[in-house]
Structures are given as C-alpha cells and as structure tokens.
Amino acid sequence: MIHPEDNQQVQEQWKKDIGDLHLLYDYDAKNPETNEPEKWRYEMWFSHEDRITYAIHGGPMAGRYNYQKADYQCIRPGELWQCNWLEETGTICSLVYDIPNGKITTLLGFSIGHWENPEKAHGDKRNPEDFERWRGLAKLGKSQSDRFLLNDQATILESFRGKGELKPIDPTLPTI
C-alpha cells in the first residue's frame, strides 16, 4: 500500500519513481562466521503497489526467492522512498531507496530463528514446503524481542523497469 493513501500526487509519484522498478545492489558486508569482507548481492522488484518481489544472491541468505506484502512511503518525491514488510520468518524489513545517490539503506530485524538458521530460509515461497519451513523459523527463540538487528547500506549496480530474471507473482496469494 502506498502512504499517504489519500494523496493522489503521491500515488502518481510512486508510478514515476519506483513502480515496476527493478534494482540489483550489493552490500559491502562481513562474513558472519569469518568476519572477512564480502559482497552480498540482492535483487528487488517493486512489482506492485502493495507487493515486492526479490532474490538474494550473496551472503548467508543467498538462495532465497520471495515476495511480500509491502507498504511504501514517499519521504521526498523523486528522491527518497521507504518500503517496509514483515517476513513469514518473523523478520521485519525496512528499506530506504535513495534515488539520486543510488543507495539502499536497510534495517533488518531478523527473527533469531531466521538469523541462526539461514540455510533453512533458502528456497522459493512458491514451494509449499519452503513456505511452511520459513513460517516455522518465526516460532524459534524466547520471544519476539529475541532478534538480530542488521543495519547496512548497499550500492545500486543496475536499475531498470520490469521483472528481469525474477518470476512474476500472483498478488492475491498469501504472504504470511
């Protein structure tokens, strides 16, 4: 959903700025086991006014293909957009797209089940077994406050319109 909902100018700006936009970007990260520098490649498609579609190609979550119900907020038209969503794993995601600087800034509140079991978070939501396994990750840990917070910034490598290599989704399918 695009916020504010009742502002037609913002709705039109979404179409201009990020509607159907596909981004490939790299985080300059550290390997969680060795602490050595490495690139974590992500692919994001702002596919619908209330959905995102993405793939993770690098880092501990590499091999994850997903789509989620998302909320978009216009911070500054033509410059800054925020996209927020909740994963079926219990992970909370907040992404800010800085258009003029070609950056993605994120805060990820990984459920402890998701962070400590990254290999179980691999797969594709379209596969019912993967979807159910991911839901189980949300139940691990002592409480909802048992999380790993990851703040990071990525550099956008490519920006284009359309699905690219990502599979289109049925926007009526459940996300959690």
C-alpha positions in Angstrom: 0.0 0.0 0.0 1.3 3.5 -0.8 1.2 6.1 2.0 -0.4 8.5 2.4 -3.3 6.6 0.8 -5.5 9.6 0.2 -2.8 11.7 -1.7 -3.2 11.2 -5.4 0.0 13.0 -6.1 2.0 10.5 -4.1 0.2 7.6 -5.8 1.3 9.0 -9.2 4.8 9.7 -7.9 5.1 6.0 -6.9 4.4 5.1 -10.5 7.1 7.5 -11.7 9.7 6.8 -9.1 9.6 3.1 -8.3 6.5 1.4 -9.9 7.7 -1.7 -11.7 11.3 -0.7 -10.9 13.9 -3.5 -10.6 17.2 -2.9 -8.7 20.4 -5.0 -8.3 22.5 -3.9 -5.5 25.5 -5.0 -3.4 26.1 -4.6 0.3 29.7 -4.3 1.5 29.3 -6.8 4.3 31.3 -9.1 6.6 31.0 -12.8 6.6 29.2 -13.6 9.9 31.5 -16.6 10.6 34.9 -15.3 9.5 34.4 -11.5 9.7 36.1 -11.2 6.3 34.7 -8.6 3.8 32.4 -9.9 1.2 29.6 -8.7 -1.2 26.0 -9.6 -0.5 24.0 -9.2 -3.8 20.3 -8.5 -3.6 17.7 -8.1 -6.3 14.5 -6.2 -5.7 11.5 -5.6 -7.9 8.8 -3.1 -6.7 6.3 -5.2 -8.7 3.0 -4.0 -7.3 1.6 -1.1 -5.2 1.3 -3.5 -2.3 4.0 -6.2 -3.0 7.7 -6.6 -3.5 9.5 -9.4 -5.2 13.1 -10.2 -4.5 16.0 -12.6 -4.7 19.1 -12.9 -2.5 22.3 -13.9 -4.4 25.0 -13.3 -1.8 25.7 -13.7 1.9 24.1 -16.1 4.4 20.6 -15.8 2.9 21.7 -16.4 -0.7 19.3 -18.7 -2.4 16.2 -17.1 -1.1 13.4 -16.1 -3.6 10.4 -14.4 -2.1 7.6 -11.9 -2.4 5.9 -10.0 0.3 3.0 -7.7 1.0 4.7 -4.3 1.5 3.9 -0.7 2.4 5.6 2.2 0.6 6.0 5.7 2.0 7.1 8.7 0.0 9.7 10.6 2.1 10.7 13.1 -0.7 9.2 12.8 -4.2 11.7 11.9 -6.8 14.4 11.3 -4.1 13.5 9.1 -1.1 11.1 6.2 -0.7 10.7 3.8 2.2 9.4 0.2 1.8 8.5 -1.9 4.8 7.4 -5.5 5.2 7.2 -8.5 7.5 8.5 -11.8 6.5 6.9 -15.2 7.3 10.1 -16.0 9.2 9.2 -13.2 11.6 11.9 -10.9 10.2 11.0 -7.2 10.0 12.4 -5.3 7.0 12.7 -1.6 6.3 14.4 -0.3 3.2 15.0 3.3 2.1 15.7 3.9 -1.6 17.8 7.0 -2.2 17.2 7.7 -5.9 19.8 10.5 -6.6 22.6 8.8 -4.6 21.9 5.3 -5.9 21.8 3.8 -2.4 19.7 1.3 -0.5 19.7 1.7 3.3 18.1 -1.1 5.4 17.3 -2.1 8.9 16.5 -5.8 9.2 15.2 -7.2 12.5 15.9 -10.9 11.9 13.9 -13.3 14.0 16.5 -15.4 15.8 15.2 -18.5 14.0 15.9 -16.9 10.7 19.3 -15.5 11.6 20.7 -18.6 13.3 19.3 -21.0 10.6 20.0 -19.2 7.3 20.1 -22.4 5.2 16.5 -23.1 6.3 15.5 -19.7 4.9 16.7 -20.7 1.4 14.2 -21.7 -1.3 11.2 -20.2 -3.0 7.9 -19.3 -1.4 6.1 -20.8 -4.3 7.2 -24.2 -3.0 4.8 -25.0 -0.2 7.5 -26.9 1.8 9.8 -23.9 1.8 6.9 -21.6 2.8 6.0 -23.8 5.8 9.6 -24.2 6.9 10.0 -20.4 6.8 7.0 -19.9 8.9 8.5 -22.3 11.5 11.6 -20.1 11.8 9.4 -17.3 13.3 8.5 -19.6 16.2 12.1 -20.1 17.3 13.6 -18.0 20.1 12.4 -16.9 23.5 10.2 -14.0 22.4 9.6 -11.5 19.7 12.4 -9.4 21.1 14.8 -12.2 20.5 16.2 -10.7 17.3 19.4 -9.9 15.4 19.4 -6.3 14.1 21.3 -5.7 10.9 21.8 -2.1 9.6 23.5 -1.8 6.3 23.8 0.3 3.1 24.1 -1.0 -0.4 25.2 0.5 -3.7 22.8 0.1 -6.6 24.5 -1.6 -9.6 21.6 -1.7 -12.0 18.2 -0.1 -12.3 15.6 -0.9 -14.9 11.9 -1.5 -15.3 10.3 -4.9 -15.4 10.8 -8.3 -13.9 14.2 -9.1 -15.3 15.1 -12.7 -14.2 12.5 -12.7 -11.3 9.3 -14.7 -11.7 6.1 -12.6 -11.6 3.8 -13.3 -8.7 0.0 -13.6 -8.3 -0.7 -10.7 -6.0 -3.7 -12.5 -4.5 -1.6 -15.3 -2.9 -1.0 -15.2 0.9 2.3 -13.8 2.0 2.5 -14.8 5.7 
